């Protein structure tokens, strides 16, 4: 009998019937204990989990605490498939596929076991398309491994557009009797990395359009249901994303399953720090005296074991294209240092922000040795994928063996070094592992064949690393806390999506009313760096679709589109001439006097054929609540996501509304939280009352495990209420 934990944050200790049975410090890693010797059969047994999160400031973002991922009680035959004991590694050569299979068998009995191990490969329709069978003798009290393969002619390939999956069924027979079975998801695809041409999936060269994500979901904290991640990944795909970086630690297994199913590449990352802690800003971003809590104290003892378990757990996921052994562990003087930080004519290092070489700091030359150990650990369990890391101080790290230990090198915020390092290290595969949202950063990828992609910081707003109070978290995502597309998400869609699109946003014309109202973290930092005199240099990528201002007020209207040109239409009349797309800014804009009514933009291709349009309309006072999205049915352990919008008497969304709503539920379900996605709202989101933001709010409704009908009612003073019904089956 085994206890399988997907994650406990952190420094957990497991007790069975009062007996300490295991400790695991890493709060992001999955682990399992054999509790058979502790079980008292025929009696009531108790399992206690002790969590020590007294180091509450041990991360730069919100971690959660306690048992925040699934826990499984696993019953197994004395002779059984070991934990993560089936590994399927696909190969593709022209029209032939080969699935290399490794099966690990654990014999906990006192007798040798004579087994027949059968592997069946099933198509998405359940048809057996390949099979192998081998004999195996496993000595008593030991673990044995068997290697085999299954060949498939003309396999259907997993791709972003068509993520075809297969099932591998592994069966143990002993004396003709089936004693254990495992089913894993697999598939066929090929990865190619080239220092000059970048990345190819199934032989097709492409750009990775990636996003960094954390593991929380706003009001839900870090215990995020699968349904929430599914909606978020689908939304990211809809605006052109094709890759995710699990910054900066392993995610819950559900996320990887969904990326397999939905067609999203995954960069699987293990660590944010190694043997020494990074600064943790306790009073605000780069403010005050930093703390130095973290995970460094168990890295030496557990670092390689945790990494090995990550690789063994996730290596069957067809979506995972690389393993990352660290993020910004090489940040200059946080903690490692090197003489190159003093700069000089020959070093090319001119970043005084890092404070110069610190002799008493840990020697950066240590990075290479640690990296080699970690890379070797990965390669022991998977040689089919490259090993990478997100380099922060690449100019410093280039003086060490660290980048050379990697198969592919991730550059964080250092697009300026792409050309020089490509020339200096011609065999190095380079990509942007962490980038800001500016168009220039994308052009550094788009216009350089040898850069295979970028990963934006960040894809979804997350808790922690917030700006000045009041601020819940890092507010520069393409999606907000509730998973809704923000204006900069539509801007990114205009750059990355192959499907025709257009979006219209507005704000008071800079210098003629007020500055852009957006308060994302990047803009705050820019303003602070410029002494509070930050001025808009290009039209904003953060313009909300609001059309309610004072008559005659000068308003900047911006259009994000992948069309070649656009026409602005106000109340049915063309406003000015058609404008062409500006590749210098990626934004078409007009400064116009405000007038009530309907504002619309129409996008055209080069031949003046209409490709897309987007309209916004002036609203009147809030009049009613309207459900704009809701499930009709969920299973008895499912989660419903209900979106409510404030509208006026003409059913037009009232974007400026901040009405307080109340959610009431009757039936086998409960409210997990209300998420309006307002970064500056510090009220209790778990209450059944909350104010909308941009006229909208999301309700998470969790079933209680019983079947029946759930009635959900939303009310607000002076507004017409709304109800919906969800069936739980």
N, C-alpha and C positions, 0 to 999 in steps of 0.2 A: 504494500500500500504506500502511495506516494502523495506528498503535498507539493503542488506545482503553483508557484507564485509568479505572476507576470511582472510584478514590480511592487516594492514596498519602500517608501521614502521616509527615512533612510536608517542605516545602521540597525537593522532588524535582528532580533533574536527570537527563535521559534521554540516554544515549549510544548511538549506532548505529555499529558498527564503529570504535569509539574516538572518534567525533566527537560533541561535545556538540550536541544537537538541540533542546533545549527545557527550560525551567525553570517550575515551578509551585509556589508557596509554600503555598497553601491545601490543607491535608490532607484536607478533606472534599469538595472539588469534583471533578467528573469532567472529563476533558480528553482530547484526541486530537491526535496529530501525524501529518502526512504525511511518511513516511520514505522515500518513493520515491527521492529523489535520492541517498540513502545506501546503497541496496541494491546489492550486488555479485552479479549474477545468475550462477548456475552455481557459486558458491562458498559456503562456510560463513560465515554472518553472525552477529554477536554483538550482543546488546542488553544494556546495563548500566543499572541504575537506582541512582542515588546518593540517599540520604535523609539529611538533616541534622536530626536531632531532638535536638541538643545542648541546645536549650532545653526540657529535659525537664519543667519545671514551668510549661509555657505554658498550662495549662488548670486548671479547678477540678474536673475529673473525669478518669477514665481515658480516654485517647485511643486507645491502641494505637500501633503504629509500623510503618513499612514499607508494603509492598504488602498491604493488608488487605481489599481488594475485588477483584472480577474484573478481568482484563486480557484484551483481545480483539485478535487480529491480523485486520485487515479488508482483504480484497481487493476492489478496486473497478474498474469500467470507467473509462477516462479521462473519460467523461461520466457523472456519477452524481448521485444524491440527496445533498445536503450533509448534514453531521452535524446531527442533530436537525432535518432539513430539511423534514419534513412536520408541519404543525400543523393540527389539526382542532378547531374551536370550535363546539360545538353550541348551537342556539337551539330553544326549544320555545314554540309559541303554540297553545294549546288542543290540538287533535288533530293538529297538523302539526309536523314536525320539519325543521330545516334544519341541515346540517352545512357550515359555512364552512371551506374548505380552502385552505391556503397551502402551496405546494411550492417549495422552493429547490433550484436545479440548479447543480452545479459542473462547469464544462467545463475540464478541465486539459489538453486537447489543443491542438494548434496550428491547428486548423480550426474554423470555425463549425459548429454542430450544429443540424440541423433535426429537431425532436422532436415526437412526439405523446405527450401526457401523459394517461394514462387513470386515473381513480379509480373504484374499485368498493367499494361499501359492502355488507358481508356480515353477515347475521344470525348469531346464535349457532349456528344449524344449518348455516351455510355458504351460505345462499341469498342471491343478489345482490338487494338491495332498493333500490338506487340506483346511478346511474352518471353520470359526466361525462367528456368528452374535449375536449382543447384542443391547438392547435398552439403551438409555442414555438420561437423561434430564440435560441440561446445563443452569443454571440460567443466566439471562441477565448480561453482564459485568463481567463474571467470567470465571475461568478456571477449568475444571473438568477432571478427569482421569478415565479410564476404564481398567480393567485387564481381560485378556482372554488367551486362549491357543489353539494351533493346534497340533494334534497328527499325526505322520507319521510312518507307518510301513516300516522297512528296508530302512531308509534314506541313501542316498549316502553321505559319509563323506568327508568333506574338509580335504585335506592332502597336504603336500608339493609336492608330485609327481602327485597328481590328485586333484587340487583345485576346487572341485565341489561347485557351488553356486546356491542358490535359490533366488527367488524374492518374497517379501511380499508386496502385494497390499492391501492398506487400503482405504476403500471407505465410505464416509459419505452420508447418505440419509436423506432428510428432506421432509416429505409429499410425499414420493415416488420418489423424484427428487434427483439425484446425485448432491451434492454441493461442494465436495472436494475429491481429490484423492492423495494418496501418494504411491510411490513405492520405497522400500529400498532393498538393497542386504543383504542377510543373508546366513546361512548355518548351518551344523551340525558338531561339533567336540567336543572333550573333552580334557581338560588339567589336568595333575596330577603332583604335586610337592611333593617330599619326601626328608626329610633331609639326608637319607642314599642312596637312589637310583637315585635321581636327578629329571629328567623331562620326562614325557611321553605324547605323542600326540596320542590320540585315543587308549590309552592303550599300546602303543609301546614305550619302553624306548629308549631315543636317546640323543645325544649331540647337543646343540645349537652351531652352527658355525656362529657366528655373527660378525657384523661390525657396528661401529659407523659412522654416516654420518652427515654432515652439509647440509644446504639447498641451497647452491649456486652451480653454474655450470660454474666456470671459467669465460670466457668472457661474458656469459649470466647474470652474477650477481645472484641475488636472485629471479628474475622473471623467473623461469624455466618452459618451456612448458612440458606438459604431455609426449609428445613423447620422450623427452630427458630422463626423469626418467624411462620410459619403457625400453629403450635401456640399461640404466645403471643397472637396476634390473635384466634384462635378462642376462647381462654379469656376474654380481655377482653370480647368480644361476649357470651359466655354469662352474664356477671354484670352486663350492662346498659350497657356502654360503647358509644358510637357515633362517637367522634372521637379522633384522635391529634394531638398537637403534637410535631414533630420537634425537640425541645429539645436544643441550641440551634443546630444545624447540619444541613445536608442529610444524609439517610440514604442507604443503598445502594439502587439501583433496585428490588431485590427487594421491599423493604417497600412501595413505592408500588404495584407490580403486585398484591401480595396485598391491599392495601386496596381496589383496584379490584374484585378478584375476590370478596372476602368481604363488601363493603359496610361500609366504615369511612371516615368523613370524615377529611381530613388538613389540618392547618395546617402549611404548609411553611416552615420558618424558616432564615434564612441566617447570622446572626451573633450572637455573645455580647458582642462588643466592636467598637468602630469605630477611631477614630484614636488613642485612648489606652488603655493597659492597665488592667484591674481588678486589685485585690489578689488574690493567690494565697496562701492560708494553708498554709505549709510545715510547721509544727509541730503543727497541729491546728486545729480550727474556731475562728476568731477568736482564735487563740493565737499569741503571739510576734511576730516581725517578718515582715511579708508580702513575697513576691516580686512582681515586676512584669514577668515574661516574658509573652508572648502573641503575638497575630497582628497587633497594631497597626502594626508596622513596615512591612507591605506593604499596608495598607488603602488608602492614598491612591493607590497605583499600580494595585492590582488589585481594589479593592472593587466597583466598578461592573461590571467584566468578570466577576468571579466571580458576582455576582448575576444578570447577564444569562444566563450559562451555566446557572445553576440554573433560571431560569424557562424557558429554551429546552428544557432536558432534561426537565422535569417537567410542562410545560403540557398535555400530552395526557392526563395522568392524570385521569380523570373524578372521582376521589375528592378531589382537591385543591380546597378551597373558598376559600383565601386564601393570600397571601404575607406572611410576616413578615420585616421588614428588621432586626430586632434584639430582643434580650432584655436588659432592665435596663441598657441603655447610659446611661440617665438616673439611675442609682443615685446618690443625693445624696452628694457628696464622694468618689465612687469611679467616675470621677474628677471629674465636673463639679460646679460649685458656683454658687450664686445667692444674692443678698441675702435672698430669702424664707426661707432656712434659719435666719435669726436669729429668726424668729417675730414675734409681735406681734399686737395685737388685730385688725388688719384682714387679716392674711395667712391665718389659719386653720391655720398650720403650727406644730404643737406637738410635734415629734419631736426632742427633744434628743439622741437616740441618734446622730444624724448629725453632731453637733458644731458646728453653726452655720456661718455663711457663711465661706468661706476665699477671701480675695482673690487668693491666688497660684495657686489651682486653675484648670483650664480653665473658661472661661465657658460656662455652660449654654445661653446664647443661640445657640451654635454648633449645637446639636442640630437646630434647625429647618432650617437651611441644608443640613446633611448629609442629613436625612430627605427633603427635597424632591428632592435629586439622586437618591437611591436610589429614591424613588417613581417619578420620571420614567423611570428605567432599567427598572423593572418594566413600566410602562405601554407602553413602546416595543415590548415583546414579548408582552404579554398585557393586554388591557383588559377581559377578561370576569370577572375576579375582583378582590375588594378587596385593598388593601394594609394591613397592620396591623403592630403591634409590641407587645411586652410591656413596659408602663410600670411601673417600680419606684417612682419618686418622682413620682407624678402631680401632687401638690400643687406641686412645683417645676416640672415640665414644663409645667403649665398656664400658667406665666408666659412660656413660649416658644412658638414656632410649631410645635413638634414634634407635639403631638396633632392640630393642625389640618391637618397635611400628610397624615394617615392617613385612609383610608376608614372603618375601624373601629378602635376603640381598646381594646387589651387592658390590664386592670388586674391587676397582680400583688399579691396580699395586701392589697388596699385596698378591701374590701367596704364599709367605713365611708363611702366617698366616692361610692357609687353614686347615692344619692338627691340629694345636693347638686349633683353634677356633671351629672346628668340635668336638673335644674332650670336650672342655670347655662348648660349647653351643650345645648339641646333638640334639635339636629340631630346630635349625636354618637351613634353606635352603640357601645354599651359591652358588654363581656363580661369574665368572669374568666379571664384568660390563664394565671394560676398561682395555685392556692389550696391551703390546708391541708385536711385530711380532716374537720375538725370539722363537725358538723351545722349549726352556725350559718352557715358559709360556703355550704353548699348551700341553706339556706333563703333566703339573700340572692339566690340565683338563682331558686329555685323560686317564691318569692312575689312576684317583681318581673317583670312581663310584659316590660319593656324590656331586661332582662338576658337575652341569648339562650343563655348556657351558661357552664360553668366547665371548667377543665383542672386536675386534681389533680396536686400534686407529692408523690409521683411514682407512676406506674403500676406500675413494676417496679423492684425493688431493683437498684442499679447500683454499679459499682466507682468509688471516689473519693468525695470530700466526706463522709468517714466521721467518726464520733464518736471518742471516746477509745479508744486501743488496748486490747485487740485488736478491730479492726473492719475488715472488708474494704471496706465502702462505705456508701452511704446506704440505710438499712434501713427505710424507711417506705413501701414499695410495697404495692400491692394484691396483687401477685404477688411471689414470692421470686426469688432468683437462678436457680432451676431452672424458673421459670414456673408454679409451683404456687400455688393460691389461698391467701392468708393469711387469718386471721380478719377483718382489716379489709376484705378483699376481699368476704367474705360480708356484712359490715355494709353495704358500698356496694351490693351486690346487693339488699339489703333496701330500699334507698332508690330504686334506679334500674331494677330489673328489672320487667317487666310480667308475668312468669311467677311463679306462687305459689312461695314458698320459705320455708324455715326453717333455722336453724343453731343449734347448741348449743355453748357454750364455758364453761370454768370456770377459777377461780383462787381462792386462799385469800381469804376475806373480808377486806377492808382493815380493819386495826385488830384483827383476830382471828386472827392467824397471820403474815401477811406482806403486803407490798404486791404489786401487780401486777408480774409478772416481765418484762413486755415492755420491750425496750431499743431502741426505735426512736429515730431522731435527734430528731424533734420532742419526744418525752417527755424526752429527755436535756436539751434546751435549756430546756424548761419548768422542769425541776427546778433547773437551774443558775440560771435567772432568779429563782427563788424561794428562792435561798440553800440549796438542798439539802433544803428542807422541802416538797417537792411532795406533795400529797395528792390522791387521786382525787376529783374533783368530780362526775363522772358515771360510770356503769358503763362498763367498758372496751370498746373496739372491737377489742381485741387478745387476746381470750380463746381459747386453743387448746382443741380438743376432747379434753381429757384427763379421765379418770375413775379416777384412782388417787391416793388420799390416805390419811391415817391415820383409822381409825374414829372417828367423832364430831367430827372437825375441821370447823370452820365454813367452808363453801365457797360462794362466790358463783357462781351459775349464771346465765348471760346467754343471752338468745335474741335473735337478729337475724332479723326476719321482716317481710314485707309484708302479713301477715295483720292482721286487726283485733284479735285477742286470741289468747292462747296458754294451754295447760294443760301443766303439768309432771307427768310420770309417772315414779315410781321403783319399779322392780321390779313393774310392773303395777298399782300403786296411785297414784291421783291425789294429788299433793302440794299441799295447799291448794286455794284457789279459782282459777278461771280468771282471768287478768290481762289487762287491756286494753293495747293499744299506747300508748306514751307518746311523743307528738310532741315533747316537750321534750328527750328524750334519744335517741329512736329505738330504745330498747333496753328489753325486758322482763327483769326479773331476780328471782331468789329467793336468799335466804341460807339454806342448809340444812346439817344435819349429814351428814357423809359416811357412806355405806353402800355396800359392794360391790354390784355388780350392773349392771343396765341402767338408764340414765337417758335419758328420751325427752321431747321436746317436740312437741306437736301444735298447729298453727296453724289458726285458724278465721276465717271472714269474719264480717260483722256479723250474719248470720242464723244463726250457730253451725254453719255447714257446714264440715267439715274441708277445708283447702286444701293442707296440706303437713305433713310430719313429719320429724324428724331424731333419731337415736339414737346414743349413745355407750355404751361398755361397759368395765367394769373388765377389765384384762388380767392374765394371769399372767406368769411369767418368759418371756423370749425362747426360742423353740423352733425356729423354722425361718425360712428366707427364702422369699418368695413374689413372683413376678413379677405385678404388677397391671396393667401396660400395656407392650405391645411390638408393633412392626410384624411382620407375617408375611413381607413382601416389600418390598424397596427396589430402585431402579434402580442401575446400576453406578457412579453417582457420587453416590448418595444417602446420607442420614444416618438412622440408626435411633436412637430415643429410648426406652430401656428403663428402666422404673421398678420398683424392688425395694423391698419392704416387709418389715420384721421382724414376725412374728406369733407368738402363743403356741400352745400345743397345741390350742386350740379355734379356731384361725384368726382370732383377734381381733388387730388391729394393736396393737403395743406402742409407744405414742407416746413413752415415756420411754427407749426403747432408744438406746444410742450405740455399738452393736457395730461393730467394724471388719470390713469385707468386702473380699474380693479378687475382681477380675474377670479372667477368662481367656478368650481368644478364639482360635478355630481357624477358618481359612478366609480368604477374600479381604476382610478388613476389619481395622480397627485402632481402638484406643480413643483417642478425642480428649480424654476427661476424665470424671471423676466429680464430680457436683454434688449435694451434700447440702443446700446453701442455708443453712448455719450461718454467720452473719455474723462470729462470733468465732473461727472455726476458721481458723487461719493456716497450716495444713499445705499440702503440695503436692497440688493437685487434679488434676494431670496424671498422678500415680502411679496404678498399678492397685490400690492399697489405700487405703481411706478409711473414716472413721467415718460412720455414718448420722446423720441429724438428724431428730427427731420420728419415729424409726424408719424413715426412708425415704431413698433415694438414687436419683439419675438417672444413667444411663450413656449417654454419647454414643458411638455406634458408627459410624465412617465407612468406607464401602466403599472399596476400593483401586483400583477401575476394572475389575475382572475379574468375570465371572459365576461363580456357584457357591453353595455352602451355607456359611453362617456359624454355628458353634456357640458360644454364649456361656454360660459357667458362672460362677455367683456362689457363693462359699464364705465361711464365717465360723467361727472356732473354737467348738465345742460346739453349733453350729446345723446343722440339715439344709440341705444345699445345694440349689440350683435351677438348671435349665438351660433354654435356649430356643434355637430354630433360626430363622434368618432367611434367606430365599432372596434372592439378588442376581441380578437379570436386566437 
